[in-house]
Amino acid sequence: MATNDSPQFNRQLERFQPSAINAVFSLTNRLKAEGKDIIDLSIGEPDFNTPEHVKQEAIAAIRDNNTKYTPSDGTKALKLAVIEKFKRDNGLSYTLNQIAIDSGVKPLLFHLMKSLLDEGSEVIIPTPCWTSYPGMVMLAGAEPVFVRCPQEKGFKLQAEDLAAAITPKTRMVMLNSPGNPTGAAYSAEEMKPLTDVLLRHPHVWILADDIYEHIVFDDFKHVNPAALEPELLNRTITLNGVSKAYCMTGWRIGYAAGPEPVMRALLKVLSQGAGCPSSISQAAAVAALQGPQEYLKDWARIYQQRRDYLVSRLDAIPGIECNIPEGAFYLYPSCAGLVGKHTPDGTEISNSVDFVTYLLEAALVAVVPGSAFEYDPNFRLSYAASLEELEKACDRIDAAVLALT
């Protein structure tokens, strides 16, 4: 029996509820363990292998005994490669003191939150959003302020909605382009109204999550807010990494570029809470950023073929409505047209969790409910899978939807 003398947990955890995504993952793993033929489109991980020249550089780092601690915020070699990348890809110039490396973009984002946010400060998060954004904000003691970005607007933040959400307590705005879970990306024409609003609010940081920058389609041109509006450079922190573009999810290297005072604050957090990124992974990341880049376009073309196939198949299913995303490797279709229908056993579909659970149990297709991304009734599919797998998944989804009454 608990008493007042019992050990206590962090009070911030009381604000959290188990995510709907965890229940789906648990059920998926149980069905797999039972030997069921699950087509898993729930994970946001590229299905290509890490390029050979990157792997060879890691092997060389091991053989050369490059296996010691590095500076908490990364090696000089990787920082220089990141500086070169920003100049080459984004037209942005940074110094060594404006770059930080961490063990993946996810921990880097959290460490930045701890560096920039105070109790009671507010962070504007356009929704649908990546599942970890709200939790990180709350763990840092701040408050997430959700701004809904309707499907009919391409899941993109509108300038008037951004302006209405900013208050004196606003500390940061999250801009993820291309985004998870929707794949929506802002063109220069779409980003400009947002940067115009942000120019009027000098107390607000801009955090640009560009992790899917290289996965764009139909000749789309990625744009960074600081590159578009140089006056925002001293208020913009850009996050990126090697996981998605270079198929290095397990290598765990993320990097940030921003004003030197932010990097100094971040270094304090990294030195106490992170130690340093893997020396071997950092060497491999240098090879990824400085090596050939043309194959990134080849991979993007393959993703685009998959996107086009999925959109055409799913949009033809009654009750499902797809947007055509500009990038990443996700679709975020609406299943609003299926809410109120019943499964063959009489269970009513009331929301995306019900529909996703039905697809998993009846069709053996694993996807993610929209409630995990703060926007319902939709669901997310990853098309980081072969066309053969996607075709089988669509056949199963089609049959499952047709069985609803």
C-alpha positions as CSV (number, residue, x, y, z in Angstrom):
1,M,0.0,0.0,0.0
2,A,1.4,3.4,-1.0
3,T,2.1,6.0,1.6
4,N,3.3,9.6,1.5
5,D,6.8,8.2,2.2
6,S,6.8,6.1,-1.0
7,P,9.3,7.1,-3.7
8,Q,7.7,9.4,-6.3
9,F,7.7,9.7,-10.0
10,N,8.3,12.8,-12.1
11,R,5.0,14.7,-12.0
12,Q,5.2,15.6,-15.7
13,L,4.5,11.9,-16.4
14,E,1.0,12.3,-14.9
15,R,0.1,14.4,-18.0
16,F,0.8,11.4,-20.3
17,Q,-1.6,8.7,-21.4
18,P,-0.5,5.6,-23.1
19,S,-0.4,6.3,-26.9
20,A,-2.8,4.6,-29.2
21,I,0.3,3.8,-31.4
22,N,1.7,1.6,-28.6
23,A,-1.5,-0.5,-28.5
24,V,-1.3,-1.1,-32.2
25,F,2.4,-2.0,-32.0
26,S,1.8,-4.4,-29.2
27,L,-1.0,-6.1,-31.1
28,T,1.1,-6.2,-34.3
29,N,4.0,-7.9,-32.4
30,R,1.6,-10.4,-30.8
31,L,0.1,-11.4,-34.1
32,K,3.6,-11.7,-35.7
33,A,4.6,-13.9,-32.8
34,E,1.6,-16.1,-33.5
35,G,2.9,-16.6,-37.1
36,K,0.4,-14.3,-38.8
37,D,1.4,-12.9,-42.2
38,I,1.4,-9.2,-41.2
39,I,2.1,-6.6,-43.8
40,D,3.6,-3.9,-41.5
41,L,3.2,-0.4,-42.9
42,S,3.4,1.2,-39.5
43,I,7.1,2.0,-39.2
44,G,8.8,5.1,-40.6
45,E,12.0,3.5,-41.7
46,P,13.6,3.4,-45.2
47,D,13.7,-0.1,-46.7
48,F,17.0,0.6,-48.5
49,N,20.3,-0.4,-47.1
50,T,23.0,2.1,-45.8
51,P,25.2,2.9,-48.8
52,E,28.4,0.8,-49.1
53,H,30.8,3.7,-49.0
54,V,29.3,4.8,-45.7
55,K,29.6,1.3,-44.2
56,Q,33.2,1.1,-45.3
57,E,34.1,4.4,-43.6
58,A,32.7,3.0,-40.3
59,I,34.8,-0.1,-40.7
60,A,37.8,2.0,-41.3
61,A,37.1,4.0,-38.2
62,I,37.0,0.8,-36.1
63,R,40.3,-0.4,-37.7
64,D,41.9,2.9,-37.1
65,N,40.8,2.8,-33.4
66,N,38.6,5.8,-33.9
67,T,36.6,4.5,-30.9
68,K,37.2,7.0,-28.1
69,Y,35.0,9.8,-26.7
70,T,34.5,12.8,-28.9
71,P,33.4,16.3,-27.9
72,S,29.9,16.4,-26.4
73,D,28.6,18.3,-29.4
74,G,30.4,16.3,-32.1
75,T,33.6,16.0,-34.0
76,K,35.1,18.9,-35.9
77,A,35.1,16.7,-39.0
78,L,31.4,16.1,-38.9
79,K,30.6,19.7,-38.0
80,L,32.6,20.8,-41.1
81,A,30.7,18.3,-43.2
82,V,27.4,19.7,-41.9
83,I,28.5,23.2,-42.6
84,E,29.3,22.2,-46.2
85,K,25.9,20.4,-46.5
86,F,24.0,23.5,-45.4
87,K,25.9,25.7,-47.9
88,R,25.5,23.2,-50.7
89,D,21.8,22.2,-50.2
90,N,20.3,25.3,-48.4
91,G,22.4,28.3,-49.2
92,L,23.0,28.8,-45.5
93,S,26.4,29.7,-43.9
94,Y,27.3,28.6,-40.4
95,T,30.5,28.5,-38.2
96,L,31.7,25.6,-36.1
97,N,30.2,27.2,-33.0
98,Q,26.8,27.2,-34.6
99,I,26.6,23.4,-35.2
100,A,25.8,20.6,-32.7
101,I,25.8,16.8,-33.2
102,D,23.7,14.4,-31.1
103,S,22.8,10.7,-31.0
104,G,19.9,11.1,-33.4
105,V,17.4,13.9,-34.2
106,K,15.0,12.7,-31.5
107,P,17.3,13.2,-28.5
108,L,18.6,16.4,-30.1
109,L,15.1,17.8,-30.3
110,F,14.5,16.9,-26.7
111,H,17.8,18.5,-25.6
112,L,17.0,21.6,-27.5
113,M,13.6,21.7,-25.8
114,K,15.4,21.5,-22.4
115,S,17.7,24.3,-23.5
116,L,15.0,26.8,-24.8
117,L,11.8,26.1,-22.9
118,D,10.7,27.2,-19.4
119,E,7.7,26.2,-17.2
120,G,4.6,27.7,-18.7
121,S,6.1,28.7,-22.1
122,E,4.1,27.7,-25.1
123,V,5.1,25.8,-28.3
124,I,2.9,26.0,-31.4
125,I,2.6,22.6,-33.0
126,P,0.7,22.3,-36.3
127,T,-1.3,19.2,-36.4
128,P,-1.2,16.4,-37.6
129,C,2.2,16.2,-35.9
130,W,4.9,13.7,-35.2
131,T,3.9,11.8,-32.0
132,S,6.9,12.9,-29.9
133,Y,6.6,16.6,-30.3
134,P,3.9,17.2,-27.6
135,G,5.5,14.8,-25.1
136,M,8.9,16.5,-25.4
137,V,7.3,19.9,-24.9
138,M,5.5,18.7,-21.8
139,L,8.6,17.0,-20.4
140,A,10.4,20.3,-20.8
141,G,7.7,21.9,-18.6
142,A,6.1,23.8,-21.5
143,E,2.7,23.7,-23.0
144,P,1.9,22.4,-26.5
145,V,-0.5,24.6,-28.4
146,F,-2.1,22.6,-31.3
147,V,-3.1,24.4,-34.5
148,R,-5.2,22.2,-36.7
149,C,-4.1,22.1,-40.4
150,P,-7.1,20.7,-42.3
151,Q,-6.8,18.1,-45.0
152,E,-8.5,20.3,-47.5
153,K,-5.6,22.8,-46.9
154,G,-3.1,20.1,-47.7
155,F,-2.3,19.6,-43.9
156,K,-0.4,22.9,-44.0
157,L,-0.3,25.7,-41.5
158,Q,-2.1,28.8,-42.6
159,A,-0.6,32.3,-41.8
160,E,-3.8,33.5,-40.2
161,D,-4.0,30.5,-37.9
162,L,-0.3,30.9,-36.9
163,A,-0.9,34.6,-36.2
164,A,-3.9,33.8,-34.0
165,A,-2.0,31.2,-32.0
166,I,0.9,33.4,-31.0
167,T,0.7,34.9,-27.5
168,P,3.3,36.6,-25.2
169,K,3.9,33.1,-23.8
170,T,4.8,31.6,-27.2
171,R,8.5,30.5,-27.1
172,M,8.7,28.4,-30.2
173,V,7.0,27.3,-33.4
174,M,7.6,23.9,-34.9
175,L,7.8,23.6,-38.7
176,N,8.3,20.1,-40.1
177,S,8.6,20.0,-43.9
178,P,8.2,17.5,-45.4
179,G,6.2,16.4,-42.4
180,N,5.5,13.2,-40.5
181,P,2.7,11.9,-40.7
182,T,1.4,13.6,-43.8
183,G,4.3,14.1,-46.2
184,A,3.1,17.7,-46.7
185,A,5.8,20.2,-47.6
186,Y,5.8,23.9,-47.9
187,S,6.8,25.6,-51.2
188,A,8.5,29.0,-51.0
189,E,5.1,30.6,-51.9
190,E,3.5,28.7,-49.0
191,M,6.3,29.3,-46.5
192,K,6.5,33.1,-47.2
193,P,3.2,34.1,-45.4
194,L,4.4,32.1,-42.4
195,T,7.8,33.8,-42.2
196,D,6.0,37.2,-42.7
197,V,4.0,36.5,-39.6
198,L,7.1,35.3,-37.6
199,L,8.9,38.5,-38.5
200,R,6.4,40.4,-36.5
201,H,7.0,38.3,-33.3
202,P,10.7,38.6,-32.4
203,H,10.2,36.7,-29.1
204,V,9.5,33.4,-31.0
205,W,12.1,30.8,-31.9
206,I,11.5,28.8,-35.1
207,L,12.5,25.1,-35.0
208,A,12.7,23.7,-38.5
209,D,12.6,19.9,-38.6
210,D,14.0,19.1,-42.1
211,I,14.7,15.4,-41.6
212,Y,12.8,14.5,-44.8
213,E,14.4,17.2,-46.9
214,H,15.8,14.9,-49.6
215,I,12.7,12.8,-50.0
216,V,10.5,15.1,-52.3
217,F,8.6,14.5,-55.5
218,D,7.4,16.0,-58.7
219,D,10.4,18.4,-58.9
220,F,9.4,20.0,-55.6
221,K,12.0,22.3,-54.1
222,H,12.6,22.1,-50.4
223,V,12.8,25.5,-48.6
224,N,14.1,26.3,-45.2
225,P,12.5,29.3,-43.4
226,A,15.9,30.9,-42.6
227,A,17.0,30.5,-46.2
228,L,13.8,32.1,-47.4
229,E,13.8,34.9,-44.9
230,P,17.4,35.8,-43.8
231,E,16.1,38.1,-41.1
232,L,14.9,35.0,-39.3
233,L,18.4,33.3,-39.3
234,N,19.2,34.4,-35.8
235,R,15.9,32.9,-34.5
236,T,15.9,29.7,-36.5
237,I,17.3,26.3,-35.4
238,T,17.3,23.7,-38.1
239,L,17.3,20.0,-37.3
240,N,18.4,17.3,-39.7
241,G,20.1,14.0,-39.7
242,V,21.3,11.0,-41.7
243,S,18.6,8.5,-40.7
244,K,15.9,9.0,-43.4
245,A,17.8,10.4,-46.4
246,Y,20.8,8.1,-46.1
247,C,19.0,5.0,-44.6
248,M,21.0,5.2,-41.4
249,T,18.3,4.9,-38.8
250,G,20.3,2.7,-36.5
251,W,23.4,4.8,-36.7
252,R,21.8,7.5,-34.6
253,I,23.3,10.8,-35.8
254,G,21.3,14.1,-35.8
255,Y,22.6,17.6,-36.2
256,A,21.4,21.1,-35.5
257,A,22.4,24.5,-36.9
258,G,21.4,27.8,-35.2
259,P,22.6,30.9,-33.4
260,E,25.7,30.5,-31.3
261,P,23.9,31.4,-28.0
262,V,21.5,28.5,-28.6
263,M,24.4,26.1,-29.3
264,R,26.2,27.2,-26.1
265,A,23.0,26.5,-24.1
266,L,22.6,23.2,-25.8
267,L,26.2,22.2,-25.1
268,K,25.5,22.6,-21.4
269,V,22.6,20.1,-21.7
270,L,24.6,17.7,-23.9
271,S,27.6,17.7,-21.6
272,Q,25.5,16.7,-18.7
273,G,22.9,14.5,-20.3
274,A,24.3,12.9,-23.4
275,G,28.1,12.3,-23.2
276,C,28.8,12.2,-26.9
277,P,27.6,10.6,-30.1
278,S,29.2,7.4,-31.3
279,S,32.6,8.2,-32.9
280,I,32.1,5.4,-35.4
281,S,28.7,6.7,-36.5
282,Q,30.0,10.2,-36.8
283,A,32.8,9.0,-39.2
284,A,30.1,7.2,-41.2
285,A,28.0,10.4,-41.3
286,V,30.9,12.4,-42.7
287,A,31.1,9.9,-45.6
288,A,27.3,10.2,-46.1
289,L,27.3,14.0,-46.2
290,Q,30.5,14.4,-48.3
291,G,30.1,11.4,-50.6
292,P,27.9,11.0,-53.7
293,Q,24.5,12.5,-53.5
294,E,22.9,11.5,-56.8
295,Y,21.5,8.2,-55.5
296,L,19.2,10.2,-53.1
297,K,17.3,11.3,-56.2
298,D,17.1,7.7,-57.4
299,W,15.6,6.6,-54.1
300,A,13.1,9.6,-54.2
301,R,11.9,8.4,-57.6
302,I,11.2,5.0,-56.2
303,Y,9.3,6.4,-53.3
304,Q,7.3,8.5,-55.8
305,Q,6.3,5.5,-57.8
306,R,5.1,3.9,-54.6
307,R,3.3,7.0,-53.5
308,D,1.5,7.2,-56.9
309,Y,0.4,3.6,-56.7
310,L,-0.9,3.8,-53.1
311,V,-2.8,7.1,-53.7
312,S,-4.5,5.6,-56.8
313,R,-5.5,2.4,-55.1
314,L,-6.6,3.8,-51.7
315,D,-8.5,6.8,-53.3
316,A,-10.6,4.3,-55.2
317,I,-11.8,2.6,-52.0
318,P,-15.2,4.0,-50.9
319,G,-14.9,5.9,-47.6
320,I,-11.1,6.6,-47.9
321,E,-9.8,9.9,-49.1
322,C,-6.1,10.6,-49.9
323,N,-4.1,13.7,-50.2
324,I,-1.1,13.6,-52.6
325,P,1.9,14.4,-50.4
326,E,4.9,16.4,-51.6
327,G,7.5,14.3,-49.8
328,A,8.6,11.8,-47.1
329,F,7.2,8.3,-47.4
330,Y,3.9,8.5,-45.7
331,L,0.2,8.7,-46.7
332,Y,-2.3,10.1,-44.3
333,P,-5.7,9.2,-45.7
334,S,-9.0,10.1,-44.1
335,C,-11.3,7.2,-43.0
336,A,-14.1,9.6,-42.0
337,G,-16.4,7.9,-44.6
338,L,-16.1,4.6,-42.7
339,V,-17.0,6.0,-39.3
340,G,-20.4,4.5,-38.3
341,K,-20.0,1.4,-40.3
342,H,-19.9,-2.1,-38.7
343,T,-17.4,-4.9,-39.1
344,P,-18.7,-8.4,-40.0
345,D,-18.9,-9.3,-36.3
346,G,-21.0,-6.2,-35.6
347,T,-18.4,-3.9,-34.0
348,E,-18.9,-0.3,-34.9
349,I,-16.1,1.8,-36.4
350,S,-16.2,4.9,-34.2
351,N,-12.7,6.4,-34.9
352,S,-9.3,5.7,-36.5
353,V,-8.3,3.3,-33.6
354,D,-11.3,1.1,-34.3
355,F,-10.5,1.1,-38.1
356,V,-6.8,0.4,-37.6
357,T,-7.5,-2.4,-35.2
358,Y,-10.0,-3.9,-37.6
359,L,-7.4,-3.7,-40.5
360,L,-4.8,-5.4,-38.3
361,E,-7.1,-8.2,-37.0
362,A,-9.1,-8.9,-40.2
363,A,-6.7,-7.9,-43.0
364,L,-3.4,-8.4,-41.2
365,V,-2.2,-4.9,-42.3
366,A,-0.5,-2.7,-39.7
367,V,-1.0,1.0,-40.0
368,V,-1.1,3.8,-37.3
369,P,-4.2,5.6,-36.1
370,G,-4.5,9.3,-36.6
371,S,-5.2,9.9,-32.9
372,A,-1.4,9.3,-32.3
373,F,-0.8,12.4,-34.4
374,E,-3.4,14.6,-32.8
375,Y,-5.7,14.5,-35.9
376,D,-8.6,12.2,-36.5
377,P,-10.2,10.3,-38.2
378,N,-7.2,9.5,-40.4
379,F,-4.5,6.8,-40.4
380,R,-0.9,6.7,-41.5
381,L,0.7,4.3,-43.9
382,S,4.4,4.1,-44.6
383,Y,5.4,3.2,-48.2
384,A,8.9,2.4,-47.3
385,A,8.1,-1.1,-48.6
386,S,8.2,-2.9,-51.9
387,L,5.5,-2.4,-54.6
388,E,4.7,-6.1,-54.2
389,E,4.0,-5.6,-50.5
390,L,2.0,-2.4,-51.1
391,E,-0.1,-4.2,-53.7
392,K,-0.9,-7.0,-51.3
393,A,-1.7,-4.5,-48.6
394,C,-4.1,-2.6,-50.8
395,D,-5.8,-5.8,-51.8
396,R,-6.4,-6.7,-48.2
397,I,-7.5,-3.2,-47.2
398,D,-9.9,-3.1,-50.2
399,A,-11.4,-6.4,-49.2
400,A,-11.7,-5.4,-45.5
401,V,-13.5,-2.2,-46.3
402,L,-15.9,-3.9,-48.7
403,A,-16.8,-6.2,-45.8
404,L,-18.1,-3.3,-43.7
405,T,-21.8,-2.6,-43.6
